[in-house]
Amino acid sequence: MPSTREPIRLAIVDDHRMLLGALTEWIRGAADDISMVAAVTTWPDLLTHGEFPVDVVLLDLDLKDNLPVSVKLKALKSAGVKTVLMSTYSEPAVVREAIAAGALGYLVKSEEADMIVEAIRAASVGDSFISTELDLALAADDLDSSPRLSAQERRVMALYGGGEPVKQVAKALDISEETAKSYLKRIREKYRMVGIDVGTKVALRKRAIQDGLLPRDDYLGGQTADDFDDAPLPD
């Protein structure tokens, strides 16, 4: 992409080191108008990096630091930094909150490198970017009002709804089985409060798909809700 502009100075913040390395390589190979100046795993590492402030930050929405994303976005805006958020999930309510808080872009981590580059370029000039898939999800006329789930609750719901037993959910998230069960109970109660029943594994899976926590077709090799045991959620 020929341009007389200076390269876009980009920083990536993601606490998954493997993904951080992969994103760095993808972007370096996909765009010569973007200069990767920082790739760090924590929010403090970004703020204290020698290249900060940068032009654009590609920021993981689900950093496990208990600091609200709205606080991070406010700090970045004050420093003159544009932000594109990325997440494992594409729950419409979360996307809306992120955009309302000041993010100029929102991506799921499975996006192609070209789309990530497009979002970074848009943000660098102050334009918003949401992928077509997420735009459709935001525009969907869904009469049900989904409850607000925490990042960890979304992870539990996606793993359990995707077919993993409680034991494997706990292992994947490095929590105890009892903690995993308590998350499932909390999820069930939150949905019940808004009039939605996810009391069985099939119901929870269907809702996870509807809310964008699971893909519609190809999760776990093409399995559908009919392939799952319709057992009640563990107490």
C-alpha positions as CSV (number, residue, x, y, z in Angstrom):
1,M,0.0,0.0,0.0
2,P,2.0,3.0,-1.2
3,S,1.8,6.0,1.0
4,T,3.7,9.2,1.9
5,R,2.5,8.9,5.5
6,E,4.8,7.7,8.2
7,P,4.3,4.0,9.2
8,I,1.6,3.4,11.8
9,R,3.3,2.7,15.1
10,L,1.4,-0.3,16.5
11,A,1.5,-2.0,19.9
12,I,-0.2,-5.3,20.7
13,V,-1.3,-6.3,24.3
14,D,-2.3,-9.9,24.8
15,D,-1.6,-12.2,27.7
16,H,-1.5,-15.3,25.5
17,R,2.2,-15.4,24.4
18,M,1.6,-17.8,21.5
19,L,-1.1,-15.6,20.0
20,L,0.9,-12.5,20.6
21,G,3.8,-14.0,18.6
22,A,1.5,-15.2,15.8
23,L,-0.2,-11.8,15.6
24,T,3.1,-10.0,15.4
25,E,4.3,-12.2,12.5
26,W,1.0,-12.0,10.7
27,I,0.9,-8.2,10.8
28,R,4.5,-7.8,9.9
29,G,4.0,-10.0,6.8
30,A,0.7,-8.4,5.8
31,A,1.5,-4.7,5.9
32,D,4.5,-2.6,5.2
33,D,2.8,0.6,6.4
34,I,2.5,-0.7,9.9
35,S,5.5,-0.7,12.2
36,M,5.3,-3.2,15.2
37,V,7.0,-1.3,18.0
38,A,5.7,-3.2,21.0
39,A,4.2,-6.6,21.8
40,V,3.5,-7.0,25.5
41,T,1.5,-9.3,27.8
42,T,0.2,-6.8,30.4
43,W,-1.3,-3.3,30.6
44,P,1.5,-1.9,32.8
45,D,4.0,-3.3,30.3
46,L,2.4,-1.2,27.6
47,L,2.3,2.0,29.7
48,T,6.0,1.7,30.7
49,H,7.3,0.6,27.3
50,G,9.9,2.9,25.7
51,E,7.8,3.4,22.5
52,F,4.7,4.4,24.3
53,P,2.6,6.4,23.4
54,V,2.0,4.7,20.0
55,D,-0.4,5.5,17.2
56,V,-2.7,2.4,17.6
57,V,-3.0,-0.3,20.3
58,L,-4.5,-3.7,19.5
59,L,-5.8,-4.5,23.0
60,D,-7.1,-7.8,24.3
61,L,-10.5,-7.1,25.9
62,D,-10.1,-10.1,28.3
63,L,-6.8,-9.3,30.1
64,K,-7.1,-10.9,33.5
65,D,-6.2,-7.8,35.5
66,N,-9.6,-6.8,36.8
67,L,-9.2,-3.3,35.4
68,P,-12.3,-2.1,33.5
69,V,-11.7,-1.6,29.8
70,S,-13.4,1.8,30.0
71,V,-10.5,2.9,32.3
72,K,-7.9,1.7,29.8
73,L,-9.7,3.3,26.9
74,K,-9.8,6.6,28.7
75,A,-6.1,6.5,29.5
76,L,-5.2,5.6,25.9
77,K,-7.4,8.4,24.5
78,S,-5.8,10.9,26.9
79,A,-2.4,9.8,25.5
80,G,-3.6,10.3,22.0
81,V,-3.6,6.6,21.2
82,K,-6.3,5.0,19.1
83,T,-7.6,1.6,20.2
84,V,-8.8,-1.6,18.5
85,L,-10.1,-4.2,20.9
86,M,-9.9,-7.9,20.2
87,S,-11.6,-10.8,22.1
88,T,-12.1,-14.5,21.8
89,Y,-15.9,-13.9,21.7
90,S,-18.2,-11.6,19.8
91,E,-21.1,-11.2,22.2
92,P,-23.1,-8.3,20.8
93,A,-23.6,-6.6,24.2
94,V,-19.9,-6.7,24.8
95,V,-19.2,-5.2,21.4
96,R,-21.7,-2.4,22.1
97,E,-20.1,-1.6,25.5
98,A,-16.6,-1.5,23.9
99,I,-17.6,0.9,21.2
100,A,-19.6,3.1,23.6
101,A,-16.5,3.2,25.8
102,G,-14.4,4.7,23.0
103,A,-12.9,1.7,21.0
104,L,-12.6,2.5,17.3
105,G,-12.6,-1.2,16.3
106,Y,-13.6,-4.6,17.6
107,L,-12.3,-7.9,16.3
108,V,-12.6,-11.5,17.2
109,K,-9.2,-13.3,17.4
110,S,-10.1,-15.6,14.6
111,E,-10.2,-12.8,12.0
112,E,-7.9,-13.0,9.0
113,A,-4.7,-10.9,9.1
114,D,-6.0,-8.7,6.3
115,M,-9.1,-7.7,8.3
116,I,-6.9,-7.0,11.4
117,V,-4.7,-4.7,9.2
118,E,-7.8,-3.0,7.8
119,A,-9.0,-2.2,11.4
120,I,-5.6,-0.9,12.4
121,R,-5.5,1.4,9.3
122,A,-9.0,2.7,10.0
123,A,-8.3,3.4,13.6
124,S,-5.1,5.3,12.8
125,V,-7.1,8.0,10.9
126,G,-9.9,8.0,13.5
127,D,-12.4,5.8,11.6
128,S,-14.4,3.0,13.3
129,F,-14.1,-0.6,12.1
130,I,-16.4,-3.5,12.9
131,S,-16.3,-6.7,10.7
132,T,-19.4,-7.5,8.6
133,E,-20.2,-10.5,10.8
134,L,-20.2,-8.4,14.0
135,D,-22.1,-5.6,12.3
136,L,-24.9,-8.1,11.4
137,A,-24.9,-9.4,15.0
138,L,-25.2,-5.8,16.3
139,A,-28.0,-5.0,13.9
140,A,-30.0,-8.3,14.6
141,D,-33.5,-7.7,15.9
142,D,-33.2,-9.9,18.9
143,L,-36.2,-9.6,21.2
144,D,-34.5,-11.4,24.0
145,S,-32.3,-9.3,26.3
146,S,-29.2,-11.3,27.2
147,P,-27.7,-10.8,30.7
148,R,-24.3,-9.3,31.2
149,L,-21.7,-12.0,31.7
150,S,-18.2,-11.6,33.0
151,A,-15.3,-12.6,30.7
152,Q,-14.7,-15.8,32.8
153,E,-18.4,-16.6,32.7
154,R,-18.3,-16.3,28.9
155,R,-15.3,-18.7,28.8
156,V,-17.1,-21.2,30.9
157,M,-20.3,-21.0,28.9
158,A,-18.4,-21.4,25.6
159,L,-16.4,-24.4,26.8
160,Y,-19.3,-26.2,28.5
161,G,-21.7,-25.3,25.7
162,G,-19.1,-26.6,23.2
163,G,-19.3,-30.0,24.7
164,E,-16.6,-30.1,27.4
165,P,-17.5,-31.8,30.7
166,V,-17.1,-29.7,33.8
167,K,-13.8,-31.4,34.7
168,Q,-12.3,-30.3,31.4
169,V,-13.7,-26.8,31.7
170,A,-12.1,-26.5,35.1
171,K,-8.8,-27.8,33.7
172,A,-8.8,-25.5,30.7
173,L,-9.4,-22.4,32.9
174,D,-7.1,-23.6,35.8
175,I,-10.0,-23.5,38.3
176,S,-11.5,-26.2,40.6
177,E,-14.5,-28.3,39.5
178,E,-16.6,-26.7,42.2
179,T,-15.7,-23.2,40.9
180,A,-16.6,-24.2,37.4
181,K,-20.0,-25.5,38.7
182,S,-20.5,-22.2,40.6
183,Y,-19.9,-20.3,37.4
184,L,-22.5,-22.5,35.6
185,K,-25.0,-21.9,38.4
186,R,-24.4,-18.1,38.2
187,I,-24.8,-18.2,34.4
188,R,-28.1,-20.1,34.7
189,E,-29.4,-17.6,37.3
190,K,-28.4,-14.6,35.2
191,Y,-30.3,-15.9,32.2
192,R,-33.3,-16.9,34.4
193,M,-33.5,-13.3,35.7
194,V,-34.1,-12.1,32.1
195,G,-36.6,-14.8,31.4
196,I,-34.3,-17.2,29.5
197,D,-34.0,-20.9,30.4
198,V,-30.6,-22.4,30.0
199,G,-31.1,-25.1,32.6
200,T,-29.9,-28.0,30.3
201,K,-26.7,-28.4,28.3
202,V,-28.5,-28.3,25.0
203,A,-30.4,-25.1,26.0
204,L,-27.1,-23.5,27.2
205,R,-25.4,-24.4,23.9
206,K,-28.2,-23.0,21.8
207,R,-28.1,-19.8,23.7
208,A,-24.3,-19.6,23.5
209,I,-24.6,-19.8,19.7
210,Q,-27.4,-17.2,19.6
211,D,-25.3,-14.8,21.8
212,G,-22.2,-15.2,19.6
213,L,-20.1,-17.2,22.1
214,L,-20.0,-20.3,19.8
215,P,-20.0,-20.5,16.0
216,R,-23.2,-21.7,14.4
217,D,-21.9,-24.6,12.2
218,D,-18.4,-25.8,12.6
219,Y,-17.6,-26.0,16.3
220,L,-16.1,-29.3,17.3
221,G,-16.1,-30.7,13.8
222,G,-19.7,-29.8,12.8
223,Q,-21.6,-31.1,15.9
224,T,-25.0,-29.6,16.5
225,A,-27.2,-29.3,19.6
226,D,-28.8,-32.6,18.7
227,D,-25.5,-34.4,19.3
228,F,-25.3,-33.4,22.9
229,D,-26.8,-35.1,26.0
230,D,-29.7,-32.9,27.2
231,A,-28.6,-33.1,30.8
232,P,-29.5,-30.5,33.4
233,L,-26.7,-28.1,34.4
234,P,-24.7,-29.3,37.5
235,D,-25.7,-27.7,40.8
